[in-house]
Structure formats: structure tokens, C-alpha cells
């Protein structure tokens, strides 16, 4: 079947699935993943492994866009107004979650690479499900304000944690070059600093060109070219592609905000079909044989990610002197996970699979399975808990539910 027809049918089916889920008040991303699963090798076999692998460029493009658009949300002028409690809560809930999930998965499986990767990925949260509830019920107050701030920086922290941890996981799978702790740590720091430097250099070029170019179509193409170039250089130099693009977005939105704001507005307009295909491919990659063996791991992940988010948020609020209801309720609103978590899972699988080591490929497949299944569950229960928490905090103004 020609790839145009393949992609067209997948897009149409994903769109219909997403609209159906939206109609029954569930996140559309679930519909995309389910459609992908049905079309994939574990379902109707409409998409087979070679076809999925041939569409990897869509995955890489989406990861670059996710990083770039997250960076565009991290405006210092807005973040600095939110206070120290925002940063304290975001840092501690991310670190506690990563540590809790890592420890639990390792104690249960004794599989150190799997525990490291899943623990690192678990720290990120998806803003979509939470902010949708806030907007729908017109929530206002300190808990709501804190949530907006925390989810704005939480993904950035998660990406940095992942960049630090990934090389350790590779070494334990015997596919990395470095062996000593300090060598690995130095390599991870170099990867992070190199990614940030790459984003910084490209942002300077972008800012100059955006200032000179007023045409929206040209600006949009320029931004897309920058994401491609940033992603290509990052891959070639073994930097973190997501972190490099996030740095590009951060520098771009903070140095010349009046000129560069339209870049992010324009980029957001055409990303939906790319995201739909991305989540369809995530679902299509799910291997049913792997799903049968990870039931307990899914339950462990769900429980300890919840504990990490809640206890970490409470502790971060406590040390920063946040109000009691902020400490009590914010953690309940940080459970949804989607784009960044799945993106990091796919990125880890792609890099591990490239070494063609059976154990590495197996671990990569398990990471995708655990993160995808738990994303499905958290995207369902997360908004429900958010609504309950905001209502108990007295910040929901409309009570017709």
C-alpha cells in the first residue's frame, strides 16, 4: 500500500477516534493511541513493523516540536511572578516521583536499566488534561495558579532528569562506551550543556531573521527549518534532541518576546495532524505479548507515581511556606501524562533499538508499553481527580456537574 494512502487512512481513523473520545468527555489522545493499537501488529495488522519504522521521521519531528513548544511556554517574565513555591514544588515533585518509581520498579524486577528509564520518564506531567478541567470549571485561586506554574516547568525538569539518566541505563545494558561513574556523569553534563548551547546559537540566528522577516508564511517555514536543523545537529552530535529544541524555544521566547511570540502561534496552528500521527504510531508500536507481562509493573508505576507526585508536591510546598490547601491539593492535579512522557519513551526505544542488542530492544519495548498503558489510565483518572481536588479546595466557580 502506498504511504500516502497509509498515512491518510491512519489520520482519518485517528481523527474519528479522537472526536468520539471528545464527545464522551475523555482526552482525544486516548482515541489516537487506541486507533493506533487497532491498526498495528497487535490488532488488524494494517501497519506492520517495517512501515512503522519507515515513519520514524514523524516521531523525530514531533519530539523536536514538543521540545520547541514547551520552551516557548517558559517565559521568565511570567514564571518569576509565580514565586519560589512554584519552583520548589516542581523540583521536589519531579525528583520524588522519579526516585519512588525507580526504587519500586527496581525492587520488583531487579532490572536496573528498565527502572532507571521508567523512573526518569515518570517525572513529567501533561498540562492538557489538567488545564482543560481548569478552563471548563473556571477555577480560580492559589491552587489553580500554582498548578499553572508547576506544569509550566515540570516537563523541562523531566527532560533534564532523563538526559542525565539515559547514559547510565545504556551502560548497564552494555551498549555504552563509558564505564566509570564520573565518566558517565561528565558525559551526561556535556550532553545537557551541549544541547543548551546548540539551542542558544540557533536562537540568535532565528531572532535576527524573525526581526527582519514580517511575512507569516516565511516565518513559519523558518521556524520549521530551525527545528529540523536543531534536531539534525543534536542527533549527529549525540545531544538530547528534545532538550536542544526546548533550549531553542526558551531563548527565542525570552530574548525578543515581542518579535518571536508569533513564531509559536504560527507553529501551533499546523501541529495537530503531526501529533495525531505521532500518537497513532505510539499505539501501533504496542506489542500485545509485552503487555501480557507488565500488568504488575503498570500497577506499581501507577501507585508510586501517584505517591511521588503527591508527597513531592506536599514537601515542596512545605519547605517553601506554601498555603495549606496548596500543599494538600496540587499533587492530585499533576497526574496526567502524555506528549513528553511518550516522546521520551519513544526516544529511548529508538536509540536502544539502534544497537540491535536483544536485551536493549526488549527494555525499550517494555518502556513504551508501560508508559503508553499508564498514559491511557492517567489521562482518564487525572482530570477526574483534578476536578475533585479543585472543588474541595473551593476554587471551582461553576457547579453544574
RODREN-856262 format. One record per residue (C-alpha): residue number from 0; residue in three letters; x, y, z. Coordinates in steps of 0.2 Angstrom, whole numbers, padded with zeros to 4 digits. Layout:
N
<r seq="NUM" type="ALA" x="X" y="Y" z="Z"/>
...
END
This chain:
401
<r seq="0" type="UNK" x="0000" y="0000" z="0000"/>
<r seq="1" type="UNK" x="0007" y="0017" z="-0005"/>
<r seq="2" type="UNK" x="0012" y="0028" z="0010"/>
<r seq="3" type="UNK" x="0001" y="0042" z="0006"/>
<r seq="4" type="UNK" x="-0014" y="0031" z="0007"/>
<r seq="5" type="UNK" x="-0007" y="0023" z="0023"/>
<r seq="6" type="UNK" x="-0005" y="0039" z="0032"/>
<r seq="7" type="UNK" x="-0021" y="0046" z="0025"/>
<r seq="8" type="UNK" x="-0031" y="0031" z="0032"/>
<r seq="9" type="UNK" x="-0022" y="0032" z="0049"/>
<r seq="10" type="UNK" x="-0025" y="0051" z="0050"/>
<r seq="11" type="UNK" x="-0044" y="0049" z="0046"/>
<r seq="12" type="UNK" x="-0046" y="0034" z="0058"/>
<r seq="13" type="UNK" x="-0036" y="0043" z="0072"/>
<r seq="14" type="UNK" x="-0047" y="0059" z="0070"/>
<r seq="15" type="UNK" x="-0063" y="0049" z="0071"/>
<r seq="16" type="UNK" x="-0057" y="0040" z="0086"/>
<r seq="17" type="UNK" x="-0051" y="0057" z="0094"/>
<r seq="18" type="UNK" x="-0068" y="0065" z="0091"/>
<r seq="19" type="UNK" x="-0078" y="0051" z="0098"/>
<r seq="20" type="UNK" x="-0067" y="0051" z="0114"/>
<r seq="21" type="UNK" x="-0070" y="0070" z="0115"/>
<r seq="22" type="UNK" x="-0089" y="0068" z="0113"/>
<r seq="23" type="UNK" x="-0089" y="0056" z="0129"/>
<r seq="24" type="UNK" x="-0078" y="0069" z="0138"/>
<r seq="25" type="UNK" x="-0062" y="0059" z="0138"/>
<r seq="26" type="UNK" x="-0045" y="0066" z="0131"/>
<r seq="27" type="UNK" x="-0043" y="0064" z="0112"/>
<r seq="28" type="UNK" x="-0025" y="0057" z="0114"/>
<r seq="29" type="UNK" x="-0033" y="0041" z="0121"/>
<r seq="30" type="UNK" x="-0043" y="0039" z="0105"/>
<r seq="31" type="UNK" x="-0027" y="0041" z="0094"/>
<r seq="32" type="UNK" x="-0017" y="0028" z="0104"/>
<r seq="33" type="UNK" x="-0032" y="0015" z="0103"/>
<r seq="34" type="UNK" x="-0034" y="0018" z="0085"/>
<r seq="35" type="UNK" x="-0015" y="0015" z="0083"/>
<r seq="36" type="UNK" x="-0016" y="-0001" z="0093"/>
<r seq="37" type="UNK" x="-0030" y="-0007" z="0082"/>
<r seq="38" type="UNK" x="-0021" y="-0003" z="0066"/>
<r seq="39" type="UNK" x="-0004" y="-0010" z="0072"/>
<r seq="40" type="UNK" x="0004" y="-0028" z="0073"/>
<r seq="41" type="UNK" x="-0006" y="-0032" z="0089"/>
<r seq="42" type="UNK" x="-0023" y="-0028" z="0081"/>
<r seq="43" type="UNK" x="-0028" y="-0028" z="0062"/>
<r seq="44" type="UNK" x="-0010" y="-0028" z="0056"/>
<r seq="45" type="UNK" x="-0014" y="-0013" z="0044"/>
<r seq="46" type="UNK" x="0003" y="-0006" z="0050"/>
<r seq="47" type="UNK" x="0017" y="-0018" z="0051"/>
<r seq="48" type="UNK" x="0034" y="-0015" z="0059"/>
<r seq="49" type="UNK" x="0044" y="-0010" z="0043"/>
<r seq="50" type="UNK" x="0030" y="0003" z="0039"/>
<r seq="51" type="UNK" x="0030" y="0009" z="0057"/>
<r seq="52" type="UNK" x="0049" y="0011" z="0057"/>
<r seq="53" type="UNK" x="0049" y="0019" z="0040"/>
<r seq="54" type="UNK" x="0038" y="0033" z="0048"/>
<r seq="55" type="UNK" x="0051" y="0036" z="0062"/>
<r seq="56" type="UNK" x="0054" y="0054" z="0054"/>
<r seq="57" type="UNK" x="0037" y="0059" z="0060"/>
<r seq="58" type="UNK" x="0042" y="0053" z="0078"/>
<r seq="59" type="UNK" x="0058" y="0063" z="0077"/>
<r seq="60" type="UNK" x="0049" y="0078" z="0070"/>
<r seq="61" type="UNK" x="0036" y="0078" z="0084"/>
<r seq="62" type="UNK" x="0049" y="0076" z="0098"/>
<r seq="63" type="UNK" x="0058" y="0091" z="0091"/>
<r seq="64" type="UNK" x="0041" y="0101" z="0090"/>
<r seq="65" type="UNK" x="0037" y="0096" z="0108"/>
<r seq="66" type="UNK" x="0053" y="0102" z="0115"/>
<r seq="67" type="UNK" x="0052" y="0118" z="0105"/>
<r seq="68" type="UNK" x="0034" y="0122" z="0110"/>
<r seq="69" type="UNK" x="0037" y="0118" z="0128"/>
<r seq="70" type="UNK" x="0052" y="0130" z="0128"/>
<r seq="71" type="UNK" x="0040" y="0143" z="0121"/>
<r seq="72" type="UNK" x="0030" y="0142" z="0136"/>
<r seq="73" type="UNK" x="0044" y="0146" z="0148"/>
<r seq="74" type="UNK" x="0044" y="0164" z="0148"/>
<r seq="75" type="UNK" x="0054" y="0171" z="0163"/>
<r seq="76" type="UNK" x="0043" y="0187" z="0164"/>
<r seq="77" type="UNK" x="0028" y="0176" z="0168"/>
<r seq="78" type="UNK" x="0037" y="0162" z="0179"/>
<r seq="79" type="UNK" x="0046" y="0175" z="0190"/>
<r seq="80" type="UNK" x="0029" y="0182" z="0196"/>
<r seq="81" type="UNK" x="0024" y="0165" z="0202"/>
<r seq="82" type="UNK" x="0035" y="0164" z="0217"/>
<r seq="83" type="UNK" x="0048" y="0152" z="0225"/>
<r seq="84" type="UNK" x="0034" y="0139" z="0229"/>
<r seq="85" type="UNK" x="0031" y="0135" z="0211"/>
<r seq="86" type="UNK" x="0050" y="0130" z="0208"/>
<r seq="87" type="UNK" x="0051" y="0121" z="0225"/>
<r seq="88" type="UNK" x="0035" y="0111" z="0221"/>
<r seq="89" type="UNK" x="0040" y="0107" z="0203"/>
<r seq="90" type="UNK" x="0058" y="0102" z="0208"/>
<r seq="91" type="UNK" x="0053" y="0091" z="0223"/>
<r seq="92" type="UNK" x="0038" y="0083" z="0214"/>
<r seq="93" type="UNK" x="0049" y="0078" z="0199"/>
<r seq="94" type="UNK" x="0063" y="0071" z="0210"/>
<r seq="95" type="UNK" x="0052" y="0062" z="0222"/>
<r seq="96" type="UNK" x="0042" y="0054" z="0208"/>
<r seq="97" type="UNK" x="0057" y="0049" z="0198"/>
<r seq="98" type="UNK" x="0065" y="0041" z="0214"/>
<r seq="99" type="UNK" x="0049" y="0032" z="0220"/>
<r seq="100" type="UNK" x="0046" y="0024" z="0203"/>
<r seq="101" type="UNK" x="0064" y="0019" z="0200"/>
<r seq="102" type="UNK" x="0065" y="0011" z="0218"/>
<r seq="103" type="UNK" x="0049" y="0002" z="0216"/>
<r seq="104" type="UNK" x="0052" y="-0005" z="0199"/>
<r seq="105" type="UNK" x="0070" y="-0010" z="0203"/>
<r seq="106" type="UNK" x="0065" y="-0019" z="0219"/>
<r seq="107" type="UNK" x="0051" y="-0028" z="0209"/>
<r seq="108" type="UNK" x="0061" y="-0033" z="0194"/>
<r seq="109" type="UNK" x="0079" y="-0031" z="0198"/>
<r seq="110" type="UNK" x="0081" y="-0024" z="0181"/>
<r seq="111" type="UNK" x="0091" y="-0008" z="0183"/>
<r seq="112" type="UNK" x="0091" y="-0001" z="0166"/>
<r seq="113" type="UNK" x="0072" y="-0003" z="0165"/>
<r seq="114" type="UNK" x="0070" y="0005" z="0182"/>
<r seq="115" type="UNK" x="0081" y="0020" z="0178"/>
<r seq="116" type="UNK" x="0072" y="0024" z="0161"/>
<r seq="117" type="UNK" x="0054" y="0022" z="0168"/>
<r seq="118" type="UNK" x="0059" y="0032" z="0184"/>
<r seq="119" type="UNK" x="0066" y="0046" z="0174"/>
<r seq="120" type="UNK" x="0051" y="0047" z="0162"/>
<r seq="121" type="UNK" x="0038" y="0046" z="0176"/>
<r seq="122" type="UNK" x="0043" y="0064" z="0182"/>
<r seq="123" type="UNK" x="0035" y="0073" z="0168"/>
<r seq="124" type="UNK" x="0016" y="0079" z="0168"/>
<r seq="125" type="UNK" x="0004" y="0083" z="0154"/>
<r seq="126" type="UNK" x="-0004" y="0100" z="0155"/>
<r seq="127" type="UNK" x="-0018" y="0097" z="0143"/>
<r seq="128" type="UNK" x="-0030" y="0086" z="0154"/>
<r seq="129" type="UNK" x="-0027" y="0097" z="0169"/>
<r seq="130" type="UNK" x="-0029" y="0114" z="0161"/>
<r seq="131" type="UNK" x="-0044" y="0108" z="0152"/>
<r seq="132" type="UNK" x="-0053" y="0105" z="0168"/>
<r seq="133" type="UNK" x="-0047" y="0122" z="0175"/>
<r seq="134" type="UNK" x="-0054" y="0131" z="0160"/>
<r seq="135" type="UNK" x="-0070" y="0121" z="0159"/>
<r seq="136" type="UNK" x="-0075" y="0124" z="0178"/>
<r seq="137" type="UNK" x="-0067" y="0142" z="0178"/>
<r seq="138" type="UNK" x="-0056" y="0138" z="0193"/>
<r seq="139" type="UNK" x="-0048" y="0152" z="0201"/>
<r seq="140" type="UNK" x="-0037" y="0153" z="0217"/>
<r seq="141" type="UNK" x="-0019" y="0149" z="0224"/>
<r seq="142" type="UNK" x="-0020" y="0131" z="0220"/>
<r seq="143" type="UNK" x="-0025" y="0135" z="0201"/>
<r seq="144" type="UNK" x="-0011" y="0147" z="0200"/>
<r seq="145" type="UNK" x="0001" y="0135" z="0207"/>
<r seq="146" type="UNK" x="-0004" y="0122" z="0195"/>
<r seq="147" type="UNK" x="-0001" y="0133" z="0180"/>
<r seq="148" type="UNK" x="0016" y="0137" z="0186"/>
<r seq="149" type="UNK" x="0021" y="0119" z="0191"/>
<r seq="150" type="UNK" x="0016" y="0111" z="0174"/>
<r seq="151" type="UNK" x="0025" y="0125" z="0165"/>
<r seq="152" type="UNK" x="0042" y="0120" z="0172"/>
<r seq="153" type="UNK" x="0039" y="0102" z="0177"/>
<r seq="154" type="UNK" x="0042" y="0095" z="0159"/>
<r seq="155" type="UNK" x="0058" y="0104" z="0157"/>
<r seq="156" type="UNK" x="0064" y="0097" z="0173"/>
<r seq="157" type="UNK" x="0058" y="0079" z="0167"/>
<r seq="158" type="UNK" x="0068" y="0081" z="0151"/>
<r seq="159" type="UNK" x="0084" y="0086" z="0161"/>
<r seq="160" type="UNK" x="0082" y="0071" z="0173"/>
<r seq="161" type="UNK" x="0080" y="0060" z="0158"/>
<r seq="162" type="UNK" x="0095" y="0067" z="0149"/>
<r seq="163" type="UNK" x="0106" y="0064" z="0165"/>
<r seq="164" type="UNK" x="0100" y="0046" z="0167"/>
<r seq="165" type="UNK" x="0099" y="0039" z="0150"/>
<r seq="166" type="UNK" x="0118" y="0036" z="0148"/>
<r seq="167" type="UNK" x="0118" y="0026" z="0164"/>
<r seq="168" type="UNK" x="0105" y="0015" z="0158"/>
<r seq="169" type="UNK" x="0114" y="0012" z="0141"/>
<r seq="170" type="UNK" x="0130" y="0007" z="0151"/>
<r seq="171" type="UNK" x="0120" y="-0006" z="0162"/>
<r seq="172" type="UNK" x="0114" y="-0013" z="0145"/>
<r seq="173" type="UNK" x="0132" y="-0015" z="0140"/>
<r seq="174" type="UNK" x="0129" y="-0003" z="0125"/>
<r seq="175" type="UNK" x="0138" y="0012" z="0131"/>
<r seq="176" type="UNK" x="0156" y="0017" z="0130"/>
<r seq="177" type="UNK" x="0159" y="0024" z="0147"/>
<r seq="178" type="UNK" x="0161" y="0014" z="0162"/>
<r seq="179" type="UNK" x="0165" y="0024" z="0177"/>
<r seq="180" type="UNK" x="0153" y="0035" z="0187"/>
<r seq="181" type="UNK" x="0162" y="0051" z="0184"/>
<r seq="182" type="UNK" x="0164" y="0047" z="0166"/>
<r seq="183" type="UNK" x="0146" y="0044" z="0164"/>
<r seq="184" type="UNK" x="0141" y="0060" z="0174"/>
<r seq="185" type="UNK" x="0153" y="0071" z="0164"/>
<r seq="186" type="UNK" x="0146" y="0064" z="0148"/>
<r seq="187" type="UNK" x="0128" y="0067" z="0154"/>
<r seq="188" type="UNK" x="0133" y="0085" z="0159"/>
<r seq="189" type="UNK" x="0141" y="0088" z="0142"/>
<r seq="190" type="UNK" x="0126" y="0082" z="0133"/>
<r seq="191" type="UNK" x="0115" y="0094" z="0143"/>
<r seq="192" type="UNK" x="0126" y="0109" z="0141"/>
<r seq="193" type="UNK" x="0129" y="0105" z="0123"/>
<r seq="194" type="UNK" x="0110" y="0104" z="0119"/>
<r seq="195" type="UNK" x="0108" y="0121" z="0128"/>
<r seq="196" type="UNK" x="0122" y="0129" z="0118"/>
<r seq="197" type="UNK" x="0115" y="0122" z="0102"/>
<r seq="198" type="UNK" x="0098" y="0129" z="0106"/>
<r seq="199" type="UNK" x="0106" y="0146" z="0111"/>
<r seq="200" type="UNK" x="0116" y="0148" z="0095"/>
<r seq="201" type="UNK" x="0102" y="0144" z="0083"/>
<r seq="202" type="UNK" x="0090" y="0155" z="0093"/>
<r seq="203" type="UNK" x="0102" y="0170" z="0090"/>
<r seq="204" type="UNK" x="0101" y="0167" z="0071"/>
<r seq="205" type="UNK" x="0082" y="0165" z="0072"/>
<r seq="206" type="UNK" x="0080" y="0181" z="0082"/>
<r seq="207" type="UNK" x="0089" y="0191" z="0069"/>
<r seq="208" type="UNK" x="0079" y="0183" z="0054"/>
<r seq="209" type="UNK" x="0062" y="0185" z="0063"/>
<r seq="210" type="UNK" x="0066" y="0203" z="0066"/>
<r seq="211" type="UNK" x="0069" y="0206" z="0048"/>
<r seq="212" type="UNK" x="0055" y="0195" z="0041"/>
<r seq="213" type="UNK" x="0037" y="0201" z="0043"/>
<r seq="214" type="UNK" x="0029" y="0188" z="0032"/>
<r seq="215" type="UNK" x="0020" y="0174" z="0042"/>
<r seq="216" type="UNK" x="0022" y="0160" z="0029"/>
<r seq="217" type="UNK" x="0041" y="0163" z="0028"/>
<r seq="218" type="UNK" x="0042" y="0165" z="0047"/>
<r seq="219" type="UNK" x="0033" y="0148" z="0049"/>
<r seq="220" type="UNK" x="0045" y="0139" z="0037"/>
<r seq="221" type="UNK" x="0060" y="0147" z="0045"/>
<r seq="222" type="UNK" x="0054" y="0140" z="0062"/>
<r seq="223" type="UNK" x="0051" y="0123" z="0055"/>
<r seq="224" type="UNK" x="0068" y="0124" z="0047"/>
<r seq="225" type="UNK" x="0076" y="0128" z="0063"/>
<r seq="226" type="UNK" x="0068" y="0113" z="0072"/>
<r seq="227" type="UNK" x="0074" y="0102" z="0058"/>
<r seq="228" type="UNK" x="0092" y="0109" z="0059"/>
<r seq="229" type="UNK" x="0092" y="0109" z="0078"/>
<r seq="230" type="UNK" x="0086" y="0091" z="0078"/>
<r seq="231" type="UNK" x="0098" y="0085" z="0065"/>
<r seq="232" type="UNK" x="0113" y="0093" z="0073"/>
<r seq="233" type="UNK" x="0108" y="0086" z="0090"/>
<r seq="234" type="UNK" x="0106" y="0068" z="0084"/>
<r seq="235" type="UNK" x="0123" y="0070" z="0074"/>
<r seq="236" type="UNK" x="0132" y="0076" z="0090"/>
<r seq="237" type="UNK" x="0123" y="0064" z="0102"/>
<r seq="238" type="UNK" x="0115" y="0078" z="0111"/>
<r seq="239" type="UNK" x="0097" y="0077" z="0118"/>
<r seq="240" type="UNK" x="0086" y="0082" z="0103"/>
<r seq="241" type="UNK" x="0071" y="0087" z="0114"/>
<r seq="242" type="UNK" x="0082" y="0097" z="0126"/>
<r seq="243" type="UNK" x="0091" y="0106" z="0112"/>
<r seq="244" type="UNK" x="0074" y="0111" z="0104"/>
<r seq="245" type="UNK" x="0067" y="0116" z="0121"/>
<r seq="246" type="UNK" x="0083" y="0127" z="0124"/>
<r seq="247" type="UNK" x="0079" y="0135" z="0106"/>
<r seq="248" type="UNK" x="0062" y="0139" z="0111"/>
<r seq="249" type="UNK" x="0067" y="0146" z="0129"/>
<r seq="250" type="UNK" x="0080" y="0158" z="0122"/>
<r seq="251" type="UNK" x="0069" y="0163" z="0107"/>
<r seq="252" type="UNK" x="0053" y="0167" z="0118"/>
<r seq="253" type="UNK" x="0063" y="0177" z="0131"/>
<r seq="254" type="UNK" x="0076" y="0187" z="0122"/>
<r seq="255" type="UNK" x="0064" y="0195" z="0109"/>
<r seq="256" type="UNK" x="0047" y="0191" z="0115"/>
<r seq="257" type="UNK" x="0038" y="0205" z="0105"/>
<r seq="258" type="UNK" x="0046" y="0199" z="0089"/>
<r seq="259" type="UNK" x="0045" y="0180" z="0092"/>
<r seq="260" type="UNK" x="0028" y="0177" z="0100"/>
<r seq="261" type="UNK" x="0021" y="0175" z="0083"/>
<r seq="262" type="UNK" x="0033" y="0161" z="0079"/>
<r seq="263" type="UNK" x="0025" y="0150" z="0092"/>
<r seq="264" type="UNK" x="0007" y="0155" z="0087"/>
<r seq="265" type="UNK" x="0011" y="0150" z="0069"/>
<r seq="266" type="UNK" x="0019" y="0134" z="0074"/>
<r seq="267" type="UNK" x="0004" y="0128" z="0085"/>
<r seq="268" type="UNK" x="-0008" y="0130" z="0070"/>
<r seq="269" type="UNK" x="-0001" y="0116" z="0060"/>
<r seq="270" type="UNK" x="0005" y="0104" z="0073"/>
<r seq="271" type="UNK" x="-0012" y="0094" z="0076"/>
<r seq="272" type="UNK" x="-0010" y="0082" z="0062"/>
<r seq="273" type="UNK" x="0008" y="0078" z="0066"/>
<r seq="274" type="UNK" x="0003" y="0075" z="0084"/>
<r seq="275" type="UNK" x="-0011" y="0063" z="0079"/>
<r seq="276" type="UNK" x="0001" y="0053" z="0068"/>
<r seq="277" type="UNK" x="0013" y="0053" z="0082"/>
<r seq="278" type="UNK" x="0001" y="0045" z="0095"/>
<r seq="279" type="UNK" x="-0006" y="0033" z="0081"/>
<r seq="280" type="UNK" x="0012" y="0027" z="0079"/>
<r seq="281" type="UNK" x="0014" y="0025" z="0098"/>
<r seq="282" type="UNK" x="-0002" y="0014" z="0099"/>
<r seq="283" type="UNK" x="0004" y="0004" z="0083"/>
<r seq="284" type="UNK" x="0021" y="0000" z="0092"/>
<r seq="285" type="UNK" x="0012" y="-0008" z="0107"/>
<r seq="286" type="UNK" x="0017" y="-0026" z="0107"/>
<r seq="287" type="UNK" x="0002" y="-0037" z="0115"/>
<r seq="288" type="UNK" x="0015" y="-0050" z="0120"/>
<r seq="289" type="UNK" x="0024" y="-0037" z="0131"/>
<r seq="290" type="UNK" x="0008" y="-0030" z="0138"/>
<r seq="291" type="UNK" x="0004" y="-0048" z="0145"/>
<r seq="292" type="UNK" x="0019" y="-0047" z="0155"/>
<r seq="293" type="UNK" x="0019" y="-0030" z="0163"/>
<r seq="294" type="UNK" x="0002" y="-0030" z="0172"/>
<r seq="295" type="UNK" x="0011" y="-0029" z="0189"/>
<r seq="296" type="UNK" x="0023" y="-0016" z="0183"/>
<r seq="297" type="UNK" x="0009" y="-0005" z="0177"/>
<r seq="298" type="UNK" x="0001" y="-0006" z="0194"/>
<r seq="299" type="UNK" x="0017" y="-0002" z="0203"/>
<r seq="300" type="UNK" x="0020" y="0013" z="0191"/>
<r seq="301" type="UNK" x="0003" y="0020" z="0194"/>
<r seq="302" type="UNK" x="0004" y="0019" z="0213"/>
<r seq="303" type="UNK" x="0022" y="0025" z="0215"/>
<r seq="304" type="UNK" x="0020" y="0039" z="0203"/>
<r seq="305" type="UNK" x="0004" y="0045" z="0212"/>
<r seq="306" type="UNK" x="0014" y="0044" z="0229"/>
<r seq="307" type="UNK" x="0029" y="0053" z="0221"/>
<r seq="308" type="UNK" x="0018" y="0067" z="0214"/>
<r seq="309" type="UNK" x="0008" y="0070" z="0230"/>
<r seq="310" type="UNK" x="0022" y="0068" z="0243"/>
<r seq="311" type="UNK" x="0034" y="0078" z="0232"/>
<r seq="312" type="UNK" x="0021" y="0092" z="0230"/>
<r seq="313" type="UNK" x="0017" y="0092" z="0248"/>
<r seq="314" type="UNK" x="0036" y="0093" z="0253"/>
<r seq="315" type="UNK" x="0040" y="0106" z="0240"/>
<r seq="316" type="UNK" x="0025" y="0117" z="0247"/>
<r seq="317" type="UNK" x="0030" y="0114" z="0265"/>
<r seq="318" type="UNK" x="0049" y="0119" z="0263"/>
<r seq="319" type="UNK" x="0043" y="0135" z="0253"/>
<r seq="320" type="UNK" x="0029" y="0140" z="0265"/>
<r seq="321" type="UNK" x="0015" y="0137" z="0253"/>
<r seq="322" type="UNK" x="-0003" y="0139" z="0259"/>
<r seq="323" type="UNK" x="-0010" y="0123" z="0267"/>
<r seq="324" type="UNK" x="-0023" y="0120" z="0253"/>
<r seq="325" type="UNK" x="-0009" y="0122" z="0240"/>
<r seq="326" type="UNK" x="0001" y="0108" z="0249"/>
<r seq="327" type="UNK" x="-0014" y="0097" z="0251"/>
<r seq="328" type="UNK" x="-0022" y="0098" z="0233"/>
<r seq="329" type="UNK" x="-0008" y="0102" z="0220"/>
<r seq="330" type="UNK" x="-0001" y="0085" z="0219"/>
<r seq="331" type="UNK" x="-0018" y="0077" z="0215"/>
<r seq="332" type="UNK" x="-0019" y="0088" z="0199"/>
<r seq="333" type="UNK" x="-0002" y="0083" z="0192"/>
<r seq="334" type="UNK" x="-0006" y="0065" z="0187"/>
<r seq="335" type="UNK" x="-0010" y="0066" z="0168"/>
<r seq="336" type="UNK" x="0005" y="0061" z="0157"/>
<r seq="337" type="UNK" x="0005" y="0062" z="0138"/>
<r seq="338" type="UNK" x="0016" y="0070" z="0125"/>
<r seq="339" type="UNK" x="0033" y="0072" z="0134"/>
<r seq="340" type="UNK" x="0032" y="0055" z="0143"/>
<r seq="341" type="UNK" x="0028" y="0046" z="0127"/>
<r seq="342" type="UNK" x="0040" y="0056" z="0117"/>
<r seq="343" type="UNK" x="0054" y="0051" z="0129"/>
<r seq="344" type="UNK" x="0049" y="0033" z="0129"/>
<r seq="345" type="UNK" x="0049" y="0033" z="0110"/>
<r seq="346" type="UNK" x="0066" y="0042" z="0110"/>
<r seq="347" type="UNK" x="0074" y="0029" z="0122"/>
<r seq="348" type="UNK" x="0067" y="0014" z="0112"/>
<r seq="349" type="UNK" x="0074" y="0021" z="0095"/>
<r seq="350" type="UNK" x="0091" y="0024" z="0102"/>
<r seq="351" type="UNK" x="0091" y="0007" z="0111"/>
<r seq="352" type="UNK" x="0085" y="-0002" z="0096"/>
<r seq="353" type="UNK" x="0098" y="0006" z="0085"/>
<r seq="354" type="UNK" x="0111" y="-0005" z="0094"/>
<r seq="355" type="UNK" x="0102" y="-0021" z="0089"/>
<r seq="356" type="UNK" x="0106" y="-0029" z="0106"/>
<r seq="357" type="UNK" x="0091" y="-0040" z="0111"/>
<r seq="358" type="UNK" x="0090" y="-0035" z="0129"/>
<r seq="359" type="UNK" x="0091" y="-0017" z="0125"/>
<r seq="360" type="UNK" x="0077" y="-0019" z="0112"/>
<r seq="361" type="UNK" x="0067" y="-0028" z="0125"/>
<r seq="362" type="UNK" x="0069" y="-0015" z="0138"/>
<r seq="363" type="UNK" x="0065" y="-0001" z="0125"/>
<r seq="364" type="UNK" x="0049" y="-0011" z="0121"/>
<r seq="365" type="UNK" x="0044" y="-0013" z="0139"/>
<r seq="366" type="UNK" x="0047" y="0006" z="0142"/>
<r seq="367" type="UNK" x="0035" y="0010" z="0128"/>
<r seq="368" type="UNK" x="0022" y="-0002" z="0134"/>
<r seq="369" type="UNK" x="0022" y="0004" z="0152"/>
<r seq="370" type="UNK" x="0022" y="0022" z="0148"/>
<r seq="371" type="UNK" x="0008" y="0020" z="0135"/>
<r seq="372" type="UNK" x="-0003" y="0010" z="0145"/>
<r seq="373" type="UNK" x="-0001" y="0021" z="0161"/>
<r seq="374" type="UNK" x="-0004" y="0037" z="0150"/>
<r seq="375" type="UNK" x="-0021" y="0029" z="0145"/>
<r seq="376" type="UNK" x="-0025" y="0027" z="0163"/>
<r seq="377" type="UNK" x="-0019" y="0043" z="0170"/>
<r seq="378" type="UNK" x="-0027" y="0053" z="0156"/>
<r seq="379" type="UNK" x="-0044" y="0045" z="0162"/>
<r seq="380" type="UNK" x="-0042" y="0047" z="0180"/>
<r seq="381" type="UNK" x="-0031" y="0063" z="0181"/>
<r seq="382" type="UNK" x="-0044" y="0075" z="0175"/>
<r seq="383" type="UNK" x="-0057" y="0067" z="0187"/>
<r seq="384" type="UNK" x="-0045" y="0069" z="0202"/>
<r seq="385" type="UNK" x="-0041" y="0087" z="0196"/>
<r seq="386" type="UNK" x="-0059" y="0092" z="0196"/>
<r seq="387" type="UNK" x="-0062" y="0084" z="0214"/>
<r seq="388" type="UNK" x="-0046" y="0092" z="0221"/>
<r seq="389" type="UNK" x="-0051" y="0110" z="0214"/>
<r seq="390" type="UNK" x="-0069" y="0108" z="0220"/>
<r seq="391" type="UNK" x="-0063" y="0103" z="0238"/>
<r seq="392" type="UNK" x="-0051" y="0117" z="0238"/>
<r seq="393" type="UNK" x="-0065" y="0129" z="0234"/>
<r seq="394" type="UNK" x="-0059" y="0136" z="0218"/>
<r seq="395" type="UNK" x="-0072" y="0129" z="0206"/>
<r seq="396" type="UNK" x="-0085" y="0143" z="0202"/>
<r seq="397" type="UNK" x="-0097" y="0133" z="0191"/>
<r seq="398" type="UNK" x="-0105" y="0119" z="0200"/>
<r seq="399" type="UNK" x="-0117" y="0111" z="0187"/>
<r seq="400" type="UNK" x="-0108" y="0094" z="0187"/>
END
